[in-house]
């Protein structure tokens, strides 16, 4: 098994976040993926891949946003089977530092993110 493939997906995810690239972001998520986090009103936010990619696309069109330094880090990758893995990563988007738990599945030889759980705090 080539474990580097999950790291390659994570690197594309990092690049997509920094570049606000909807195309790259769409390429790393499974079509059935869900993105979970806290909503503004302390309720569960559950977004589809399509909704998440649209949000990334909207960010790319925001010409007034200031430039922030890039930060991304793979904290851990755990292979839970030959075709599944879980990674904990950090990524800076704008002025927010996110810690993401990414769940991966390999289908037809291709690794994709099947779920993302995120938590963000203001970047220092």
N, C-alpha and C positions, 0 to 999 in steps of 0.2 A: 504494500500500500504506500502511496506517495503522500506523506503527511504535509509536504510543502504546499499542496494544492489548497488546503484550508487557509494557510498563511497568505497565499496569493489572493484569495477571495477577500480576506481582511484588508490587504493592502489596497485593493480596488475600492473597497468600502471607505477606507481612509481618504483616498484620492477623491472619490465622489463627494464626500463631505466637505473637504477643503475647497474643491472647485465648484461646489453646488451643481454637480453634473447629474441631472435626472437620468440620462442615458446610462451612465456608469452605475448609478444606484440601482436602477431597474435590473441591470445585468447580474447583480449579486443576490437578489432576493428571489425566492421561489414564488410562483404566481399565487400560491395559497398562503403566503406568509402573513403574519400579524405582528404589529408593533404595539407594545404595551408600555404605559407609564401613567403617572398621576396627572389628572386633569387639573385645571385651575381651581375647580371647586371641590378638590379632594375626592374625586370620583375616578374610576378606572377609565383611562383613555385607551381605546382599542381601535387601531387604524389598520386598514388593509394596505397591501403593497401599493395598489393604485393611488390611494389617498396620500400615502407617505411620499411617493415619487412626485406627485403633484406639488406637495409642500416644498420638496427640494427644488423643483423647477421654479416655483414662485420666488424662492430665495435667490436663485440665479439671476432673476430679473430685477432684483432690488439694487438699483444703481447707487443708492444713497448710503448703503451700509459701509461702515469703515472697515479697513483691512485690519485683521487681527493675526498675530503670529500663529503658525501651524503647530499643533501638538497632537500627536497620536502615539499610542503605546499598546502593545499586546501585553497584558498582565499574565494571562494563562490560557492554555488550550488543553482541554481534556477530551481524549477520544473515548467515547462511551461504547463504541462498537466499531466494526469495519466501515459502517456507512453513516455514523452519527458522531457529532462532536459538539462541545460547548466551549465558548471562548468568553473571557472577560477582557474588555478593552476600554481604553480611555481615548476620547476624541474631543478636541475643542471645536465648537461651531460658534462663530461670532464671539460673544463675551461669556459663553457658557461652557463649562467643562462637564462633559457627559461621561458617565460610567455605564457601559452597555454590556448586557449579557446576551450573547448571540448564540442561537442554537442552529446547528448545521445538519443537513441531510445530503447524502450522495445518492442521486437517482440517475440511472443511465450513464454512470461514470462522471457526472458533473456535481460538484459541491455547490450548494446554495444555502442562504440563510432562510430558515423556516420560521424563526421567531426572534424578536428583539425586545428586551426589557430594558428601559432606560431610566436614568435618574440624572438630573443636572443641577449644578450649583454654579453661582457666579465664579468666573475665572479670576484668579488673583493677579 
